[in-house]
């Protein structure tokens, strides 16, 4: 599945960002991800989904410094106001911080019981963190783990993705095109992507995105700065890569050795 991510948006680019999000909704990308730390992104999302809230699976995140039991509730209320909604479909702890997970998850459960969030999860959690979260929050409570995942950063495939699959936790990939380092067209990997794209009358980015969501448990939330970019992202969902094409991509973008810690932006 392919959704829509958001980031810091300045006033000059706000109308285009709103148009991109609305275009994505029109094309079926109904999962919209944002966070309280992304500047005015929540406000922009609220404007984009006005009148269309029931179409959207809306996710936001609390920063670790706010993730005490009381602070999480206050942060969620603030996000709901900025998003102009009465509920979040998913609410995540943005990354592991100093507040005990039991406090954060107790707040999540309180918010869920009130109907202000419908599910909750985590972000940037490695397997030891996930194991602790599983015990602290209770089995089958963690809806998803949002992690860095792109062709150049495939670390989650070693242990995080298998753990999530074994425990019924969805894996949501942020920065699926990397951070300003998408493979250059002249690089070996870029050439492979271009060749496969040509076979499908697609783009290299569409091929890369489809590779990342090749398994049912994988979701991706690419950002789109314009309606054109949103249209390109949505088109990736229509691709069907062959086993040989998947093997070619896998060989030219090897996942590498397992890191000591999960990478994050």
C-alpha positions in Angstrom: 0.0 0.0 0.0 1.2 3.5 -0.8 0.1 6.5 1.3 1.2 10.1 1.7 3.8 11.6 4.0 4.2 15.2 5.1 7.1 17.3 6.3 7.9 21.0 7.1 5.9 23.2 4.8 6.4 27.0 4.5 3.7 29.5 3.7 4.9 29.9 0.1 4.4 26.2 -0.7 1.3 25.6 1.3 -1.3 25.9 -1.6 0.8 23.4 -3.7 1.2 21.0 -0.8 -2.6 21.1 -0.1 -3.3 20.4 -3.8 -0.8 17.5 -3.8 -2.5 15.9 -0.8 -5.9 16.3 -2.3 -4.7 14.9 -5.6 -3.3 11.9 -3.7 -6.7 11.3 -2.1 -8.4 11.4 -5.5 -6.0 8.7 -6.6 -6.6 6.4 -3.7 -3.7 7.3 -1.4 -5.9 7.7 1.7 -3.3 7.0 4.3 -1.9 10.4 5.4 1.0 10.6 7.9 2.1 13.7 9.8 3.5 14.6 13.2 3.5 17.4 15.7 7.2 18.1 15.1 6.7 18.8 11.4 6.1 22.5 11.8 2.7 23.5 10.3 2.2 20.2 8.5 -0.7 19.2 10.7 -2.5 22.5 9.9 -1.8 21.9 6.2 -3.2 18.4 6.4 -6.3 19.7 8.2 -6.9 22.1 5.3 -6.3 19.4 2.7 -8.8 16.9 4.2 -11.5 19.4 5.1 -14.8 17.9 4.0 -13.1 14.5 3.3 -12.2 13.3 6.7 -14.0 10.0 6.4 -12.0 9.1 3.3 -8.7 9.3 5.2 -6.7 7.0 7.4 -5.0 9.8 9.5 -1.8 9.3 11.5 0.1 11.7 13.7 3.0 11.3 16.1 4.0 12.5 19.6 7.6 13.6 20.2 9.4 11.7 23.0 9.8 14.8 25.1 6.0 15.1 25.3 5.3 11.4 25.8 4.6 11.3 29.5 1.2 10.0 30.4 -0.3 13.5 30.8 1.9 15.1 28.1 0.8 12.5 25.5 -2.9 13.4 26.1 -2.2 17.1 25.8 -0.1 16.6 22.6 -2.9 14.5 21.1 -5.5 17.1 21.8 -3.3 19.8 20.3 -2.8 17.7 17.1 -6.6 17.0 16.8 -7.2 20.8 17.0 -4.6 21.5 14.3 -5.9 18.7 12.1 -9.5 19.9 12.6 -10.7 16.4 13.5 -12.1 14.6 16.5 -10.0 11.4 16.1 -6.8 10.0 14.7 -6.9 6.6 13.0 -3.3 6.0 14.3 -1.1 7.7 16.9 2.6 6.9 17.2 5.5 7.5 19.5 7.9 9.2 17.2 11.0 7.5 18.6 12.2 6.1 21.9 12.7 8.7 24.6 13.2 9.0 28.3 9.6 8.6 29.4 8.7 5.0 30.4 6.9 3.2 27.6 4.2 2.1 30.1 3.3 5.8 30.7 3.0 6.6 27.0 1.1 3.4 26.2 -1.3 4.0 29.2 -2.0 7.4 27.6 -2.6 5.8 24.2 -5.1 3.4 25.8 -6.8 6.2 27.6 -7.2 8.1 24.3 -8.4 5.0 22.5 -11.0 4.4 25.1 -12.2 8.0 24.6 -12.4 7.4 20.8 -9.8 10.1 20.2 -7.4 7.5 18.6 -8.5 4.3 17.0 -5.1 2.5 17.1 -1.5 3.3 18.2 2.0 2.3 17.3 5.6 3.2 17.4 8.3 4.6 15.1 12.0 4.0 14.7 11.9 1.0 17.0 14.5 -1.7 16.7 13.8 -5.3 17.8 14.9 -4.8 21.5 12.6 -1.8 21.7 9.8 -3.7 20.0 10.2 -6.6 22.5 10.0 -4.2 25.4 7.0 -2.3 23.8 5.2 -5.7 23.2 5.5 -6.4 26.9 4.7 -2.9 28.1 1.7 -2.3 25.9 0.2 -5.8 25.8 0.0 -8.3 23.0 -1.7 -7.2 19.7 -1.8 -3.5 20.7 1.0 -2.2 18.5 -0.6 -1.5 15.1 2.6 -0.5 13.2 6.3 0.4 13.4 7.3 3.3 11.1 10.9 3.1 10.0 13.4 4.4 7.6 13.4 2.2 4.5 14.6 2.8 0.9 16.8 1.1 -1.6 20.0 2.4 0.1 18.7 1.7 3.6 17.4 -1.9 3.8 18.5 -2.6 7.4 15.0 -3.4 8.6 15.0 -6.6 6.4 17.5 -8.3 8.8 15.4 -8.5 11.9 12.8 -5.7 12.3 10.7 -6.7 9.3 10.6 -10.4 10.3 9.7 -9.5 13.9 6.9 -7.3 12.8 5.6 -9.9 10.4 5.7 -12.6 13.1 3.8 -10.4 15.5 1.2 -9.0 13.1 2.6 -5.5 13.2 2.5 -3.5 10.0 5.8 -1.9 8.8 5.5 1.6 7.4 8.4 3.0 5.4 9.3 6.6 5.6 11.7 8.4 3.2 11.2 5.7 0.6 13.2 7.7 -1.9 16.0 8.5 0.5 17.1 11.8 1.8 18.2 13.6 -1.4 20.1 10.6 -2.5 17.9 8.7 -4.9 20.1 6.7 -7.2 21.6 8.8 -10.0 20.5 7.7 -13.5 24.1 7.1 -14.4 24.9 4.8 -11.5 24.7 1.0 -11.8 21.5 0.9 -9.7 20.0 3.9 -11.5 20.5 2.2 -14.8 18.8 -1.0 -13.6 15.8 1.0 -12.4 15.6 2.9 -15.7 15.7 -0.4 -17.7 12.9 -1.9 -15.6 10.9 1.3 -15.7 11.1 1.3 -19.5 9.7 -2.2 -19.7 6.6 -1.0 -17.8 6.4 2.5 -19.3 7.0 3.8 -15.8 9.5 5.9 -13.9 12.5 4.8 -11.9 10.9 6.2 -8.7 7.8 4.2 -9.4 9.9 1.0 -9.7 11.7 1.7 -6.5 8.5 2.4 -4.6 6.9 -0.8 -5.9 9.9 -2.8 -4.8 9.6 -1.4 -1.3 5.9 -2.4 -1.0 6.4 -5.8 -2.6 5.2 -7.6 0.5 1.7 -7.3 2.0 3.0 -6.2 5.4 4.9 -3.3 3.9 3.5 0.2 3.5 5.2 3.3 2.2 4.5 7.0 2.8 6.4 9.1 0.2 6.1 12.8 0.3 4.8 14.7 -2.7 5.5 18.4 -3.2 3.2 18.8 -6.2 0.1 17.1 -7.7 2.4 15.8 -10.4 4.6 14.0 -7.8 1.5 12.6 -6.1 0.3 11.2 -9.4 3.7 9.6 -10.0 3.6 8.0 -6.5 0.1 6.7 -7.0 1.1 5.1 -10.3 3.6 2.9 -8.5 0.7 1.0 -7.0 -0.3 -0.2 -10.5 3.1 -1.8 -11.3 3.7 -5.5 -11.0 7.4 -6.4 -11.0 8.4 -9.8 -12.2 10.5 -12.1 -10.0 13.5 -11.5 -12.2 13.1 -7.8 -11.9 12.9 -8.1 -8.1 16.1 -10.1 -8.1 17.9 -7.6 -10.3 16.9 -4.7 -7.9 17.9 -6.8 -4.9 21.3 -7.6 -6.4 22.2 -4.0 -7.3 20.9 -2.6 -4.0 22.1 -5.2 -1.5 20.8 -4.9 2.0 24.3 -5.1 3.5 25.3 -6.4 6.9 23.1 -6.0 9.9 23.8 -2.7 11.7 24.2 -2.4 15.5 21.3 0.0 15.6 18.5 0.8 13.3 19.2 3.9 11.1 16.8 6.8 11.4 16.5 10.4 10.1 
